[in-house]
Amino acid sequence: MASSTKSAASPTAPTREVPMRVIVCGVHRTGSMSTRAALKMLGFSDCYHMVTVHQNIMTHAEEWIRAIEWKYEGKGTWGKADWDRLLGEAQSLVDIPSALFGAEIAEAYPDAKVVILNRDPEKWYVSALNTTANVDKNLRGALWLAYVATFDARFRNMFRFFGKLYGTAMGGFDHAKEKEKALAWFKRQYDEFRDRIPAERRIEWTVQDGWGPLCAHLGVPVPMERDDATGEMVEVPFPRLNDRDSFKARVAESKKEALQRAHEGFFAMVGRVAILGGLGALAWHQYVRRR
């Protein structure tokens, strides 16, 4: 792994608009979306998550590719100024890609609290198998991918980013066919968190543990609300988000939007070709008439 160095020159000045307060070391399908919602409810906004990458894909994809190449391929430089630029609007973070750099980010922000977001490895494997790793690898899927990547710039950036994320940072294993490699990768990630982040800075936690231990570690009160039936103050239910069906619905909507943008890109290209063809025909007609 490359060592942290000062940032190379970049087109945007490094900035940090809010302090980094909470670093959640938890990969995908460990309850990251629920944890994100919980942290935002506790006031740790914004919380950087994979959805943040999607929302900023035209600018953040290239940054994450640089970070991955630095850590996993020893290319270039990366340091706190780069984290400030990329994560400067976030007071907290969870999920990949940031979780892959949990130790590095914790070192960059020594005052931030750290949460190790756990899940049973076997349950994680099955959950990922049915969601993030469930991709079409048939001819139809390949044709769809080629078409959308050709005519939608946002999707091209996403495709490059995911190629580097899964192919380089995560080792490029086939989740469906190489279970042992998937579980070994999962274990390595959590071993790295525990080996490199001091025990006094972190808490071991799952979403099933709820508010109590999380709020105690972060030094904030458990969120309360008034019960309509009794009039008493009761604990706010902990968020439960992004189950399998919700995930698939979001992916379907994202693919629909990408296809629509690709259609628009295709017809815009056809329109330009038609205009150029028409202008060429007109020029040829004028040329012939003058002869």
Beta strands, then each sheet from edge to edge (+ up, - down):
strand 1: 22-25
strand 2: 47-48
strand 3: 92-93
strand 4: 113-117
strand 5: 202-205
strand 6: 224-226
strand 7: 233-235
sheet 1: 2+ 3+ 1+ 4+ 5+
sheet 2: 6+ 7-
end
